[in-house]
Amino acid sequence: MSPWVSKSRPGSQLALAVGSSVVGAIMMFGFRGFSAAGENALAGFLLGLMLLVIGLAGVVASGAQTVSVDPRTHCITIRDAYMVGSRSRVIPFGDVVSVTMGYLGKASNLSRNYYLVLHLVDGSRYSLFAPGRFYEGSSDRSTVDGWRRRLEQYIGSANA
């Protein structure tokens, strides 16, 4: 088996953060005279402030994530590259007890993203292909189920 490498789409993540910042700034500007307009304008101003802060934090925290599954080294390597530094985590195949699917969102809102959940030997869980990273195909259940089967195959062949 050859190594499996998947990369997130940081451009989508950054666009969402910038969009939130812009909407927040517009709301803050639109509701800036809240002292004369009443409580609803104050609520609009504070919501705009909250969106601006969340958006700016998202801009700073956005970055690319690369997930590598290497059957030769029997490891899953997750590398996060941010604007101010990077970090990586290595999970040996032997530490993975099981792999399940998780989801974020509601089908009724037409916004559901799937990801893999690694259940580790120490009882902890690790989310692989997390929804906020915008991996290609993460909104399709059958695609992510294919990822789960593929990962289980990699791990199973290492333990055989």
N, C-alpha and C positions, 0 to 999 in steps of 0.2 A: 504494500500500500504506500502511496505517496503522501507527503505532508499535506494537510488541509489548512489553508490560510484564508481568513475572512477579515475584511476591513470595513469599519463603520463609515458612515457618510457625514463627516463633520460639517459640511456645508449646510445640510438641512438643519442640523442642531444649531448652528450659528444663526441661520435665517430666522428660526423660531425665537431665539433670544433677542435678536435685533428687532424683530416685529413686536415682541412684547414691550421692549423699551420704547419704541416709537409710539405705540398705542398709549402707554402710560404717560409719556410726555405730552401727547395731545390732550389726554383727559385732564392732566394737571393744568395745562394752559386754559382749557375750556372752562374748568371749574375753579379758577384761581380767585374769583371774587366771592368766595363762599360766605363771607361774613354778612353780606347783604341778602344773599339768595336763600339762606336757610340750611337746614340739616341735610337735605338731599344733595345740595352742591358740595357740602363738606364731605359727604360719603363718596361722591364722585371724585373729588380731589384726592382723598385718601386711597381710593381704589387705584387711581392713576399712579400715585406714589408707590404703592405696593407693586404694581406691574412694572414700573420703571426699575425698582430695586431688584426684583426677580430677574428681569431681562438683563440688567447689567451684571448680576451674579452669573447668569447663564453665559454671557459673552466671555467672562473671565474663566469660567469652568469648562467651556466647550473645548473639545479636542478630539483627536482621532484615537480609535481603539483598534488594535489588531489582535485577533485570536488565532493562534497557531496550534494545531493538533498534529503532533509528530509521532508516528508509530515506531520510529527507530529509537527515540529517546524515552518513549512511553510517558510523555508529558503534554499537558495543555499549558501554553504560555499566553498570558494576557498582558499586552503592553498598552499603556495609556500615555499619550503624548499631549500635554496641555501647553497653553501659552507660556506658562512659567514652570517648566520642568516636566518630568515624566516619572512613571513608576511601572513596575512589572510584577507579575505574580506567576509562579509556576505551580501547577497542580499535577502531581504524579498520577498516572492512571490508577495505581493501587490505592490511592486515597478516595477514589470515587466509588461510593456504594451503589448508587443508582442515578439515573437521569430521567427527569420528568419535564413536562411542559408547564409553563405558567403563562398567564396573560394579564394584560393591563388594558382597561377600557371596557366599554359596553357595546354589545352588538347593536342595540337600538340606536346608538349614536353614530353608527358606522365607523367607529374608531376603536379597533381592537388590535393590539400588538402582542405577539407571542414571543416567548423566549424560553431558553432551557434553564432548568434548575438542577445544579449538581448537588446531590446529597453526599456529604463527605463523612469519612470515618469518625471524625471527632464530634459528629452530630450537627455541625454547622451546614449552612447552605450557601451556594454561590450562584448568582444569576449570570448566565452566559448569554451573550447577544442581547443585552438589556435594552428595553424599549426606547429609552432616551437617547440611544446611540444611533438610531435610524439605520439598521442593517437592511440591505436589500432583501425583500421577501418576508420580512418579519410580520407583515400584516396578513399573511396567508398561512392558515393553520396547517395545511398539507405540506407546505414547504418546510416549516419549522419541525413538523413531525418527521420529515425526511432527514433533517439535521440530527434529530434525536436518534433515529435508527442508525445513521452513519456514525455518530459518536459512540453509540453502544457497540457497533461492529468494531471500531478501532480499539476500544477498551477490551472487548471480549477476545479479540485476536491476540492482544498483549498478555492476557491472563491464561490463554490456552497452552 
